[in-house]
Amino acid sequence: MHSVIIVHSVSHALRAEKILQAAGLTCKLIPVPRHISSDCGVCVRIRREDEEAAHAALQQAGLEIVGIYPV
């Protein structure tokens, strides 16, 4: 199962991807599922079991997120 991390812009999504990869987490940029948001067109998909570690890595890097949602 996966979750998606929603951020405020495409540049934030690209930065989040780099932060997560540097933290050793598997992630992939994908289009935002329409049932979640229509704001930013790109989000970061992660494994659901990595949610806490991903949130901690992004918070430590100072990257603000909109939310993390299961898909």
CHARMM-style PDB file with segment names, atoms N, HN, CA, C and O in Angstrom:
ATOM      1  N   MET     1       0.841  -1.182   0.000  1.00  0.00      PROA
ATOM      2  CA  MET     1       0.000   0.000   0.000  1.00  0.00      PROA
ATOM      3  C   MET     1       0.887   1.247   0.000  1.00  0.00      PROA
ATOM      4  O   MET     1       2.021   1.231   0.480  1.00  0.00      PROA
ATOM      5  N   HSD     2       0.340   2.306  -0.545  1.00  0.00      PROA
ATOM      6  HN  HSD     2      -0.581   2.318  -0.935  1.00  0.00      PROA
ATOM      7  CA  HSD     2       1.078   3.555  -0.669  1.00  0.00      PROA
ATOM      8  C   HSD     2       0.325   4.715  -0.028  1.00  0.00      PROA
ATOM      9  O   HSD     2      -0.871   4.635   0.254  1.00  0.00      PROA
ATOM     10  N   SER     3       1.058   5.781   0.189  1.00  0.00      PROA
ATOM     11  HN  SER     3       2.030   5.846  -0.040  1.00  0.00      PROA
ATOM     12  CA  SER     3       0.503   7.059   0.608  1.00  0.00      PROA
ATOM     13  C   SER     3       1.100   8.120  -0.293  1.00  0.00      PROA
ATOM     14  O   SER     3       2.130   7.899  -0.931  1.00  0.00      PROA
ATOM     15  N   VAL     4       0.448   9.277  -0.344  1.00  0.00      PROA
ATOM     16  HN  VAL     4      -0.388   9.456   0.174  1.00  0.00      PROA
ATOM     17  CA  VAL     4       0.998  10.392  -1.100  1.00  0.00      PROA
ATOM     18  C   VAL     4       1.205  11.575  -0.172  1.00  0.00      PROA
ATOM     19  O   VAL     4       0.414  11.824   0.737  1.00  0.00      PROA
ATOM     20  N   ILE     5       2.284  12.293  -0.422  1.00  0.00      PROA
ATOM     21  HN  ILE     5       2.927  12.091  -1.160  1.00  0.00      PROA
ATOM     22  CA  ILE     5       2.582  13.508   0.317  1.00  0.00      PROA
ATOM     23  C   ILE     5       2.233  14.680  -0.592  1.00  0.00      PROA
ATOM     24  O   ILE     5       2.794  14.832  -1.677  1.00  0.00      PROA
ATOM     25  N   ILE     6       1.301  15.501  -0.131  1.00  0.00      PROA
ATOM     26  HN  ILE     6       0.845  15.377   0.751  1.00  0.00      PROA
ATOM     27  CA  ILE     6       0.863  16.662  -0.897  1.00  0.00      PROA
ATOM     28  C   ILE     6       1.640  17.881  -0.395  1.00  0.00      PROA
ATOM     29  O   ILE     6       1.745  18.111   0.810  1.00  0.00      PROA
ATOM     30  N   VAL     7       2.177  18.650  -1.329  1.00  0.00      PROA
ATOM     31  HN  VAL     7       2.091  18.463  -2.308  1.00  0.00      PROA
ATOM     32  CA  VAL     7       2.935  19.858  -1.007  1.00  0.00      PROA
ATOM     33  C   VAL     7       2.333  21.040  -1.772  1.00  0.00      PROA
ATOM     34  O   VAL     7       1.403  20.873  -2.561  1.00  0.00      PROA
ATOM     35  N   HSD     8       2.873  22.224  -1.528  1.00  0.00      PROA
ATOM     36  HN  HSD     8       3.628  22.360  -0.887  1.00  0.00      PROA
ATOM     37  CA  HSD     8       2.283  23.444  -2.074  1.00  0.00      PROA
ATOM     38  C   HSD     8       2.640  23.742  -3.522  1.00  0.00      PROA
ATOM     39  O   HSD     8       1.932  24.504  -4.181  1.00  0.00      PROA
ATOM     40  N   SER     9       3.725  23.157  -4.037  1.00  0.00      PROA
ATOM     41  HN  SER     9       4.300  22.538  -3.502  1.00  0.00      PROA
ATOM     42  CA  SER     9       4.132  23.485  -5.406  1.00  0.00      PROA
ATOM     43  C   SER     9       4.969  22.353  -5.990  1.00  0.00      PROA
ATOM     44  O   SER     9       5.412  21.452  -5.277  1.00  0.00      PROA
ATOM     45  N   VAL    10       5.170  22.421  -7.283  1.00  0.00      PROA
ATOM     46  HN  VAL    10       4.810  23.153  -7.861  1.00  0.00      PROA
ATOM     47  CA  VAL    10       5.996  21.422  -7.960  1.00  0.00      PROA
ATOM     48  C   VAL    10       7.433  21.490  -7.441  1.00  0.00      PROA
ATOM     49  O   VAL    10       8.076  20.456  -7.259  1.00  0.00      PROA
ATOM     50  N   SER    11       7.936  22.695  -7.205  1.00  0.00      PROA
ATOM     51  HN  SER    11       7.414  23.535  -7.353  1.00  0.00      PROA
ATOM     52  CA  SER    11       9.308  22.813  -6.693  1.00  0.00      PROA
ATOM     53  C   SER    11       9.441  22.174  -5.310  1.00  0.00      PROA
ATOM     54  O   SER    11      10.477  21.588  -4.998  1.00  0.00      PROA
ATOM     55  N   HSD    12       8.396  22.283  -4.478  1.00  0.00      PROA
ATOM     56  HN  HSD    12       7.554  22.759  -4.732  1.00  0.00      PROA
ATOM     57  CA  HSD    12       8.416  21.609  -3.175  1.00  0.00      PROA
ATOM     58  C   HSD    12       8.382  20.095  -3.344  1.00  0.00      PROA
ATOM     59  O   HSD    12       9.021  19.372  -2.580  1.00  0.00      PROA
ATOM     60  N   ALA    13       7.643  19.611  -4.336  1.00  0.00      PROA
ATOM     61  HN  ALA    13       7.123  20.199  -4.957  1.00  0.00      PROA
ATOM     62  CA  ALA    13       7.589  18.170  -4.587  1.00  0.00      PROA
ATOM     63  C   ALA    13       8.970  17.657  -5.008  1.00  0.00      PROA
ATOM     64  O   ALA    13       9.399  16.593  -4.561  1.00  0.00      PROA
ATOM     65  N   LEU    14       9.660  18.406  -5.861  1.00  0.00      PROA
ATOM     66  HN  LEU    14       9.311  19.270  -6.224  1.00  0.00      PROA
ATOM     67  CA  LEU    14      10.997  18.007  -6.286  1.00  0.00      PROA
ATOM     68  C   LEU    14      11.967  18.013  -5.110  1.00  0.00      PROA
ATOM     69  O   LEU    14      12.799  17.115  -4.978  1.00  0.00      PROA
ATOM     70  N   ARG    15      11.855  19.025  -4.260  1.00  0.00      PROA
ATOM     71  HN  ARG    15      11.179  19.754  -4.367  1.00  0.00      PROA
ATOM     72  CA  ARG    15      12.716  19.097  -3.076  1.00  0.00      PROA
ATOM     73  C   ARG    15      12.411  17.946  -2.119  1.00  0.00      PROA
ATOM     74  O   ARG    15      13.326  17.340  -1.563  1.00  0.00      PROA
ATOM     75  N   ALA    16      11.120  17.645  -1.927  1.00  0.00      PROA
ATOM     76  HN  ALA    16      10.376  18.138  -2.379  1.00  0.00      PROA
ATOM     77  CA  ALA    16      10.723  16.548  -1.047  1.00  0.00      PROA
ATOM     78  C   ALA    16      11.287  15.224  -1.547  1.00  0.00      PROA
ATOM     79  O   ALA    16      11.765  14.409  -0.759  1.00  0.00      PROA
ATOM     80  N   GLU    17      11.231  15.016  -2.854  1.00  0.00      PROA
ATOM     81  HN  GLU    17      10.843  15.678  -3.494  1.00  0.00      PROA
ATOM     82  CA  GLU    17      11.773  13.784  -3.425  1.00  0.00      PROA
ATOM     83  C   GLU    17      13.258  13.650  -3.094  1.00  0.00      PROA
ATOM     84  O   GLU    17      13.705  12.571  -2.703  1.00  0.00      PROA
ATOM     85  N   LYS    18      14.018  14.715  -3.243  1.00  0.00      PROA
ATOM     86  HN  LYS    18      13.654  15.591  -3.561  1.00  0.00      PROA
ATOM     87  CA  LYS    18      15.450  14.672  -2.943  1.00  0.00      PROA
ATOM     88  C   LYS    18      15.711  14.410  -1.469  1.00  0.00      PROA
ATOM     89  O   LYS    18      16.608  13.643  -1.119  1.00  0.00      PROA
ATOM     90  N   ILE    19      14.929  15.046  -0.608  1.00  0.00      PROA
ATOM     91  HN  ILE    19      14.200  15.669  -0.893  1.00  0.00      PROA
ATOM     92  CA  ILE    19      15.086  14.855   0.839  1.00  0.00      PROA
ATOM     93  C   ILE    19      14.804  13.402   1.218  1.00  0.00      PROA
ATOM     94  O   ILE    19      15.550  12.797   1.987  1.00  0.00      PROA
ATOM     95  N   LEU    20      13.737  12.858   0.681  1.00  0.00      PROA
ATOM     96  HN  LEU    20      13.131  13.349   0.056  1.00  0.00      PROA
ATOM     97  CA  LEU    20      13.352  11.478   1.016  1.00  0.00      PROA
ATOM     98  C   LEU    20      14.365  10.473   0.477  1.00  0.00      PROA
ATOM     99  O   LEU    20      14.699   9.501   1.155  1.00  0.00      PROA
ATOM    100  N   GLN    21      14.847  10.702  -0.724  1.00  0.00      PROA
ATOM    101  HN  GLN    21      14.575  11.491  -1.274  1.00  0.00      PROA
ATOM    102  CA  GLN    21      15.861   9.804  -1.286  1.00  0.00      PROA
ATOM    103  C   GLN    21      17.143   9.860  -0.456  1.00  0.00      PROA
ATOM    104  O   GLN    21      17.778   8.831  -0.222  1.00  0.00      PROA
ATOM    105  N   ALA    22      17.521  11.055  -0.011  1.00  0.00      PROA
ATOM    106  HN  ALA    22      17.005  11.890  -0.201  1.00  0.00      PROA
ATOM    107  CA  ALA    22      18.718  11.200   0.825  1.00  0.00      PROA
ATOM    108  C   ALA    22      18.543  10.488   2.164  1.00  0.00      PROA
ATOM    109  O   ALA    22      19.518  10.044   2.770  1.00  0.00      PROA
ATOM    110  N   ALA    23      17.295  10.381   2.622  1.00  0.00      PROA
ATOM    111  HN  ALA    23      16.502  10.742   2.130  1.00  0.00      PROA
ATOM    112  CA  ALA    23      16.996   9.694   3.879  1.00  0.00      PROA
ATOM    113  C   ALA    23      16.882   8.178   3.672  1.00  0.00      PROA
ATOM    114  O   ALA    23      16.636   7.435   4.622  1.00  0.00      PROA
ATOM    115  N   GLY    24      17.064   7.729   2.432  1.00  0.00      PROA
ATOM    116  HN  GLY    24      17.264   8.333   1.661  1.00  0.00      PROA
ATOM    117  CA  GLY    24      17.011   6.299   2.140  1.00  0.00      PROA
ATOM    118  C   GLY    24      15.610   5.738   1.971  1.00  0.00      PROA
ATOM    119  O   GLY    24      15.406   4.527   2.062  1.00  0.00      PROA
ATOM    120  N   LEU    25      14.639   6.618   1.723  1.00  0.00      PROA
ATOM    121  HN  LEU    25      14.804   7.601   1.649  1.00  0.00      PROA
ATOM    122  CA  LEU    25      13.257   6.169   1.558  1.00  0.00      PROA
ATOM    123  C   LEU    25      12.910   6.058   0.075  1.00  0.00      PROA
ATOM    124  O   LEU    25      13.353   6.867  -0.741  1.00  0.00      PROA
ATOM    125  N   THR    26      12.117   5.053  -0.257  1.00  0.00      PROA
ATOM    126  HN  THR    26      11.758   4.396   0.405  1.00  0.00      PROA
ATOM    127  CA  THR    26      11.656   4.859  -1.625  1.00  0.00      PROA
ATOM    128  C   THR    26      10.507   5.824  -1.891  1.00  0.00      PROA
ATOM    129  O   THR    26       9.543   5.877  -1.128  1.00  0.00      PROA
ATOM    130  N   CYS    27      10.613   6.588  -2.978  1.00  0.00      PROA
ATOM    131  HN  CYS    27      11.396   6.546  -3.598  1.00  0.00      PROA
ATOM    132  CA  CYS    27       9.555   7.530  -3.318  1.00  0.00      PROA
ATOM    133  C   CYS    27       9.532   7.744  -4.823  1.00  0.00      PROA
ATOM    134  O   CYS    27      10.477   7.407  -5.537  1.00  0.00      PROA
ATOM    135  N   LYS    28       8.410   8.321  -5.289  1.00  0.00      PROA
ATOM    136  HN  LYS    28       7.643   8.595  -4.710  1.00  0.00      PROA
ATOM    137  CA  LYS    28       8.252   8.576  -6.719  1.00  0.00      PROA
ATOM    138  C   LYS    28       7.311   9.761  -6.897  1.00  0.00      PROA
ATOM    139  O   LYS    28       6.297   9.860  -6.205  1.00  0.00      PROA
ATOM    140  N   LEU    29       7.641  10.655  -7.817  1.00  0.00      PROA
ATOM    141  HN  LEU    29       8.464  10.574  -8.378  1.00  0.00      PROA
ATOM    142  CA  LEU    29       6.742  11.755  -8.142  1.00  0.00      PROA
ATOM    143  C   LEU    29       5.631  11.230  -9.046  1.00  0.00      PROA
ATOM    144  O   LEU    29       5.890  10.543 -10.034  1.00  0.00      PROA
ATOM    145  N   ILE    30       4.396  11.561  -8.695  1.00  0.00      PROA
ATOM    146  HN  ILE    30       4.185  12.119  -7.892  1.00  0.00      PROA
ATOM    147  CA  ILE    30       3.233  11.144  -9.483  1.00  0.00      PROA
ATOM    148  C   ILE    30       2.239  12.305  -9.549  1.00  0.00      PROA
ATOM    149  O   ILE    30       2.329  13.233  -8.745  1.00  0.00      PROA
ATOM    150  N   PRO    31       1.296  12.270 -10.488  1.00  0.00      PROA
ATOM    151  CA  PRO    31       0.231  13.285 -10.491  1.00  0.00      PROA
ATOM    152  C   PRO    31      -0.622  13.145  -9.227  1.00  0.00      PROA
ATOM    153  O   PRO    31      -0.852  12.036  -8.744  1.00  0.00      PROA
ATOM    154  N   VAL    32      -1.083  14.269  -8.703  1.00  0.00      PROA
ATOM    155  HN  VAL    32      -0.896  15.170  -9.095  1.00  0.00      PROA
ATOM    156  CA  VAL    32      -1.942  14.241  -7.520  1.00  0.00      PROA
ATOM    157  C   VAL    32      -3.273  13.594  -7.889  1.00  0.00      PROA
ATOM    158  O   VAL    32      -3.914  14.006  -8.856  1.00  0.00      PROA
ATOM    159  N   PRO    33      -3.697  12.579  -7.123  1.00  0.00      PROA
ATOM    160  CA  PRO    33      -5.022  12.007  -7.379  1.00  0.00      PROA
ATOM    161  C   PRO    33      -6.098  13.089  -7.230  1.00  0.00      PROA
ATOM    162  O   PRO    33      -6.124  13.803  -6.228  1.00  0.00      PROA
ATOM    163  N   ARG    34      -6.960  13.208  -8.196  1.00  0.00      PROA
ATOM    164  HN  ARG    34      -6.940  12.629  -9.011  1.00  0.00      PROA
ATOM    165  CA  ARG    34      -7.958  14.288  -8.230  1.00  0.00      PROA
ATOM    166  C   ARG    34      -8.896  14.273  -7.034  1.00  0.00      PROA
ATOM    167  O   ARG    34      -9.402  15.325  -6.644  1.00  0.00      PROA
ATOM    168  N   HSD    35      -9.143  13.101  -6.438  1.00  0.00      PROA
ATOM    169  HN  HSD    35      -8.731  12.247  -6.754  1.00  0.00      PROA
ATOM    170  CA  HSD    35     -10.038  13.045  -5.281  1.00  0.00      PROA
ATOM    171  C   HSD    35      -9.387  13.619  -4.021  1.00  0.00      PROA
ATOM    172  O   HSD    35     -10.059  13.807  -3.007  1.00  0.00      PROA
ATOM    173  N   ILE    36      -8.083  13.898  -4.083  1.00  0.00      PROA
ATOM    174  HN  ILE    36      -7.538  13.745  -4.907  1.00  0.00      PROA
ATOM    175  CA  ILE    36      -7.381  14.466  -2.929  1.00  0.00      PROA
ATOM    176  C   ILE    36      -7.243  15.973  -3.059  1.00  0.00      PROA
ATOM    177  O   ILE    36      -7.583  16.702  -2.127  1.00  0.00      PROA
ATOM    178  N   SER    37      -6.744  16.461  -4.209  1.00  0.00      PROA
ATOM    179  HN  SER    37      -6.468  15.869  -4.966  1.00  0.00      PROA
ATOM    180  CA  SER    37      -6.515  17.894  -4.372  1.00  0.00      PROA
ATOM    181  C   SER    37      -6.356  18.237  -5.843  1.00  0.00      PROA
ATOM    182  O   SER    37      -5.965  17.403  -6.659  1.00  0.00      PROA
ATOM    183  N   SER    38      -6.669  19.478  -6.158  1.00  0.00      PROA
ATOM    184  HN  SER    38      -6.987  20.155  -5.496  1.00  0.00      PROA
ATOM    185  CA  SER    38      -6.430  19.957  -7.521  1.00  0.00      PROA
ATOM    186  C   SER    38      -5.447  21.126  -7.518  1.00  0.00      PROA
ATOM    187  O   SER    38      -5.259  21.779  -8.544  1.00  0.00      PROA
ATOM    188  N   ASP    39      -4.816  21.396  -6.366  1.00  0.00      PROA
ATOM    189  HN  ASP    39      -4.969  20.865  -5.532  1.00  0.00      PROA
ATOM    190  CA  ASP    39      -3.909  22.544  -6.249  1.00  0.00      PROA
ATOM    191  C   ASP    39      -2.605  22.334  -7.007  1.00  0.00      PROA
ATOM    192  O   ASP    39      -2.393  22.940  -8.057  1.00  0.00      PROA
ATOM    193  N   CYS    40      -1.747  21.498  -6.493  1.00  0.00      PROA
ATOM    194  HN  CYS    40      -1.918  21.005  -5.640  1.00  0.00      PROA
ATOM    195  CA  CYS    40      -0.453  21.232  -7.121  1.00  0.00      PROA
ATOM    196  C   CYS    40      -0.598  19.979  -7.968  1.00  0.00      PROA
ATOM    197  O   CYS    40      -1.224  19.017  -7.522  1.00  0.00      PROA
ATOM    198  N   GLY    41      -0.055  19.956  -9.149  1.00  0.00      PROA
ATOM    199  HN  GLY    41       0.453  20.737  -9.511  1.00  0.00      PROA
ATOM    200  CA  GLY    41      -0.237  18.829 -10.039  1.00  0.00      PROA
ATOM    201  C   GLY    41       0.620  17.620  -9.744  1.00  0.00      PROA
ATOM    202  O   GLY    41       0.409  16.558 -10.330  1.00  0.00      PROA
ATOM    203  N   VAL    42       1.602  17.757  -8.831  1.00  0.00      PROA
ATOM    204  HN  VAL    42       1.773  18.620  -8.355  1.00  0.00      PROA
ATOM    205  CA  VAL    42       2.536  16.670  -8.559  1.00  0.00      PROA
ATOM    206  C   VAL    42       2.605  16.416  -7.059  1.00  0.00      PROA
ATOM    207  O   VAL    42       2.571  17.346  -6.253  1.00  0.00      PROA
ATOM    208  N   CYS    43       2.702  15.142  -6.701  1.00  0.00      PROA
ATOM    209  HN  CYS    43       2.730  14.387  -7.355  1.00  0.00      PROA
ATOM    210  CA  CYS    43       2.880  14.774  -5.299  1.00  0.00      PROA
ATOM    211  C   CYS    43       3.945  13.682  -5.226  1.00  0.00      PROA
ATOM    212  O   CYS    43       4.438  13.212  -6.252  1.00  0.00      PROA
ATOM    213  N   VAL    44       4.288  13.288  -4.017  1.00  0.00      PROA
ATOM    214  HN  VAL    44       3.887  13.669  -3.183  1.00  0.00      PROA
ATOM    215  CA  VAL    44       5.312  12.274  -3.817  1.00  0.00      PROA
ATOM    216  C   VAL    44       4.652  11.025  -3.243  1.00  0.00      PROA
ATOM    217  O   VAL    44       4.019  11.072  -2.189  1.00  0.00      PROA
ATOM    218  N   ARG    45       4.808   9.905  -3.952  1.00  0.00      PROA
ATOM    219  HN  ARG    45       5.323   9.867  -4.809  1.00  0.00      PROA
ATOM    220  CA  ARG    45       4.262   8.632  -3.463  1.00  0.00      PROA
ATOM    221  C   ARG    45       5.332   7.931  -2.635  1.00  0.00      PROA
ATOM    222  O   ARG    45       6.494   7.847  -3.032  1.00  0.00      PROA
ATOM    223  N   ILE    46       4.910   7.427  -1.469  1.00  0.00      PROA
ATOM    224  HN  ILE    46       3.966   7.495  -1.147  1.00  0.00      PROA
ATOM    225  CA  ILE    46       5.803   6.682  -0.589  1.00  0.00      PROA
ATOM    226  C   ILE    46       5.109   5.401  -0.158  1.00  0.00      PROA
ATOM    227  O   ILE    46       3.902   5.241  -0.343  1.00  0.00      PROA
ATOM    228  N   ARG    47       5.878   4.497   0.413  1.00  0.00      PROA
ATOM    229  HN  ARG    47       6.858   4.627   0.562  1.00  0.00      PROA
ATOM    230  CA  ARG    47       5.259   3.308   0.996  1.00  0.00      PROA
ATOM    231  C   ARG    47       4.563   3.723   2.281  1.00  0.00      PROA
ATOM    232  O   ARG    47       5.079   4.552   3.030  1.00  0.00      PROA
ATOM    233  N   ARG    48       3.405   3.156   2.537  1.00  0.00      PROA
ATOM    234  HN  ARG    48       2.985   2.483   1.929  1.00  0.00      PROA
ATOM    235  CA  ARG    48       2.620   3.546   3.702  1.00  0.00      PROA
ATOM    236  C   ARG    48       3.403   3.351   4.995  1.00  0.00      PROA
ATOM    237  O   ARG    48       3.265   4.141   5.929  1.00  0.00      PROA
ATOM    238  N   GLU    49       4.222   2.306   5.055  1.00  0.00      PROA
ATOM    239  HN  GLU    49       4.334   1.664   4.297  1.00  0.00      PROA
ATOM    240  CA  GLU    49       4.977   2.053   6.287  1.00  0.00      PROA
ATOM    241  C   GLU    49       6.089   3.081   6.513  1.00  0.00      PROA
ATOM    242  O   GLU    49       6.680   3.122   7.593  1.00  0.00      PROA
ATOM    243  N   ASP    50       6.375   3.901   5.519  1.00  0.00      PROA
ATOM    244  HN  ASP    50       5.896   3.868   4.642  1.00  0.00      PROA
ATOM    245  CA  ASP    50       7.408   4.931   5.644  1.00  0.00      PROA
ATOM    246  C   ASP    50       6.847   6.308   6.016  1.00  0.00      PROA
ATOM    247  O   ASP    50       7.599   7.281   6.062  1.00  0.00      PROA
ATOM    248  N   GLU    51       5.544   6.404   6.282  1.00  0.00      PROA
ATOM    249  HN  GLU    51       4.933   5.613   6.245  1.00  0.00      PROA
ATOM    250  CA  GLU    51       4.917   7.703   6.545  1.00  0.00      PROA
ATOM    251  C   GLU    51       5.613   8.483   7.662  1.00  0.00      PROA
ATOM    252  O   GLU    51       5.954   9.651   7.479  1.00  0.00      PROA
ATOM    253  N   GLU    52       5.821   7.857   8.796  1.00  0.00      PROA
ATOM    254  HN  GLU    52       5.544   6.908   8.945  1.00  0.00      PROA
ATOM    255  CA  GLU    52       6.413   8.564   9.943  1.00  0.00      PROA
ATOM    256  C   GLU    52       7.835   9.015   9.638  1.00  0.00      PROA
ATOM    257  O   GLU    52       8.206  10.148   9.946  1.00  0.00      PROA
ATOM    258  N   ALA    53       8.625   8.144   9.040  1.00  0.00      PROA
ATOM    259  HN  ALA    53       8.324   7.224   8.789  1.00  0.00      PROA
ATOM    260  CA  ALA    53      10.009   8.486   8.715  1.00  0.00      PROA
ATOM    261  C   ALA    53      10.055   9.603   7.671  1.00  0.00      PROA
ATOM    262  O   ALA    53      10.893  10.501   7.758  1.00  0.00      PROA
ATOM    263  N   ALA    54       9.160   9.549   6.688  1.00  0.00      PROA
ATOM    264  HN  ALA    54       8.480   8.820   6.618  1.00  0.00      PROA
ATOM    265  CA  ALA    54       9.121  10.578   5.651  1.00  0.00      PROA
ATOM    266  C   ALA    54       8.719  11.919   6.250  1.00  0.00      PROA
ATOM    267  O   ALA    54       9.331  12.945   5.954  1.00  0.00      PROA
ATOM    268  N   HSD    55       7.698  11.911   7.088  1.00  0.00      PROA
ATOM    269  HN  HSD    55       7.200  11.078   7.329  1.00  0.00      PROA
ATOM    270  CA  HSD    55       7.251  13.152   7.717  1.00  0.00      PROA
ATOM    271  C   HSD    55       8.368  13.753   8.566  1.00  0.00      PROA
ATOM    272  O   HSD    55       8.588  14.963   8.536  1.00  0.00      PROA
ATOM    273  N   ALA    56       9.066  12.918   9.315  1.00  0.00      PROA
ATOM    274  HN  ALA    56       8.887  11.935   9.339  1.00  0.00      PROA
ATOM    275  CA  ALA    56      10.164  13.390  10.161  1.00  0.00      PROA
ATOM    276  C   ALA    56      11.292  13.984   9.314  1.00  0.00      PROA
ATOM    277  O   ALA    56      11.836  15.031   9.663  1.00  0.00      PROA
ATOM    278  N   ALA    57      11.646  13.332   8.214  1.00  0.00      PROA
ATOM    279  HN  ALA    57      11.205  12.481   7.931  1.00  0.00      PROA
ATOM    280  CA  ALA    57      12.725  13.824   7.344  1.00  0.00      PROA
ATOM    281  C   ALA    57      12.358  15.169   6.727  1.00  0.00      PROA
ATOM    282  O   ALA    57      13.191  16.072   6.661  1.00  0.00      PROA
ATOM    283  N   LEU    58      11.122  15.304   6.279  1.00  0.00      PROA
ATOM    284  HN  LEU    58      10.445  14.570   6.333  1.00  0.00      PROA
ATOM    285  CA  LEU    58      10.691  16.556   5.661  1.00  0.00      PROA
ATOM    286  C   LEU    58      10.603  17.672   6.695  1.00  0.00      PROA
ATOM    287  O   LEU    58      10.966  18.815   6.418  1.00  0.00      PROA
ATOM    288  N   GLN    59      10.120  17.335   7.882  1.00  0.00      PROA
ATOM    289  HN  GLN    59       9.825  16.406   8.106  1.00  0.00      PROA
ATOM    290  CA  GLN    59      10.022  18.326   8.956  1.00  0.00      PROA
ATOM    291  C   GLN    59      11.420  18.807   9.369  1.00  0.00      PROA
ATOM    292  O   GLN    59      11.636  20.001   9.579  1.00  0.00      PROA
ATOM    293  N   GLN    60      12.346  17.881   9.479  1.00  0.00      PROA
ATOM    294  HN  GLN    60      12.170  16.912   9.308  1.00  0.00      PROA
ATOM    295  CA  GLN    60      13.718  18.222   9.853  1.00  0.00      PROA
ATOM    296  C   GLN    60      14.353  19.136   8.808  1.00  0.00      PROA
ATOM    297  O   GLN    60      15.152  20.009   9.147  1.00  0.00      PROA
ATOM    298  N   ALA    61      13.999  18.934   7.539  1.00  0.00      PROA
ATOM    299  HN  ALA    61      13.350  18.224   7.264  1.00  0.00      PROA
ATOM    300  CA  ALA    61      14.539  19.753   6.453  1.00  0.00      PROA
ATOM    301  C   ALA    61      13.812  21.092   6.319  1.00  0.00      PROA
ATOM    302  O   ALA    61      14.217  21.947   5.532  1.00  0.00      PROA
ATOM    303  N   GLY    62      12.740  21.269   7.087  1.00  0.00      PROA
ATOM    304  HN  GLY    62      12.411  20.575   7.727  1.00  0.00      PROA
ATOM    305  CA  GLY    62      11.995  22.521   7.049  1.00  0.00      PROA
ATOM    306  C   GLY    62      11.044  22.654   5.883  1.00  0.00      PROA
ATOM    307  O   GLY    62      10.650  23.765   5.529  1.00  0.00      PROA
ATOM    308  N   LEU    63      10.664  21.532   5.274  1.00  0.00      PROA
ATOM    309  HN  LEU    63      10.984  20.629   5.561  1.00  0.00      PROA
ATOM    310  CA  LEU    63       9.742  21.568   4.135  1.00  0.00      PROA
ATOM    311  C   LEU    63       8.308  21.405   4.638  1.00  0.00      PROA
ATOM    312  O   LEU    63       7.966  20.386   5.237  1.00  0.00      PROA
ATOM    313  N   GLU    64       7.487  22.397   4.395  1.00  0.00      PROA
ATOM    314  HN  GLU    64       7.765  23.225   3.908  1.00  0.00      PROA
ATOM    315  CA  GLU    64       6.090  22.354   4.829  1.00  0.00      PROA
ATOM    316  C   GLU    64       5.276  21.497   3.860  1.00  0.00      PROA
ATOM    317  O   GLU    64       5.396  21.630   2.642  1.00  0.00      PROA
ATOM    318  N   ILE    65       4.452  20.621   4.418  1.00  0.00      PROA
ATOM    319  HN  ILE    65       4.355  20.513   5.408  1.00  0.00      PROA
ATOM    320  CA  ILE    65       3.594  19.785   3.586  1.00  0.00      PROA
ATOM    321  C   ILE    65       2.136  20.126   3.860  1.00  0.00      PROA
ATOM    322  O   ILE    65       1.800  20.679   4.908  1.00  0.00      PROA
ATOM    323  N   VAL    66       1.274  19.789   2.903  1.00  0.00      PROA
ATOM    324  HN  VAL    66       1.547  19.340   2.052  1.00  0.00      PROA
ATOM    325  CA  VAL    66      -0.160  19.972   3.076  1.00  0.00      PROA
ATOM    326  C   VAL    66      -0.718  18.797   3.867  1.00  0.00      PROA
ATOM    327  O   VAL    66      -1.544  18.978   4.761  1.00  0.00      PROA
ATOM    328  N   GLY    67      -0.264  17.593   3.534  1.00  0.00      PROA
ATOM    329  HN  GLY    67       0.407  17.445   2.807  1.00  0.00      PROA
ATOM    330  CA  GLY    67      -0.730  16.406   4.240  1.00  0.00      PROA
ATOM    331  C   GLY    67      -0.219  15.127   3.606  1.00  0.00      PROA
ATOM    332  O   GLY    67       0.355  15.123   2.517  1.00  0.00      PROA
ATOM    333  N   ILE    68      -0.451  14.034   4.335  1.00  0.00      PROA
ATOM    334  HN  ILE    68      -0.917  14.037   5.219  1.00  0.00      PROA
ATOM    335  CA  ILE    68      -0.103  12.705   3.847  1.00  0.00      PROA
ATOM    336  C   ILE    68      -1.400  11.897   3.808  1.00  0.00      PROA
ATOM    337  O   ILE    68      -2.122  11.823   4.803  1.00  0.00      PROA
ATOM    338  N   TYR    69      -1.689  11.296   2.658  1.00  0.00      PROA
ATOM    339  HN  TYR    69      -1.103  11.356   1.850  1.00  0.00      PROA
ATOM    340  CA  TYR    69      -2.957  10.598   2.453  1.00  0.00      PROA
ATOM    341  C   TYR    69      -2.740   9.203   1.908  1.00  0.00      PROA
ATOM    342  O   TYR    69      -1.912   9.014   1.017  1.00  0.00      PROA
ATOM    343  N   PRO    70      -3.469   8.214   2.425  1.00  0.00      PROA
ATOM    344  CA  PRO    70      -3.374   6.858   1.861  1.00  0.00      PROA
ATOM    345  C   PRO    70      -4.055   6.813   0.486  1.00  0.00      PROA
ATOM    346  O   PRO    70      -5.072   7.467   0.256  1.00  0.00      PROA
ATOM    347  N   VAL    71      -3.469   6.029  -0.412  1.00  0.00      PROA
ATOM    348  HN  VAL    71      -2.643   5.498  -0.226  1.00  0.00      PROA
ATOM    349  CA  VAL    71      -4.092   5.846  -1.743  1.00  0.00      PROA
ATOM    350  C   VAL    71      -4.149   4.371  -2.065  1.00  0.00      PROA
ATOM    351  OT1 VAL    71      -4.632   3.990  -3.131  1.00  0.00      PROA
TER     352      VAL     71
END
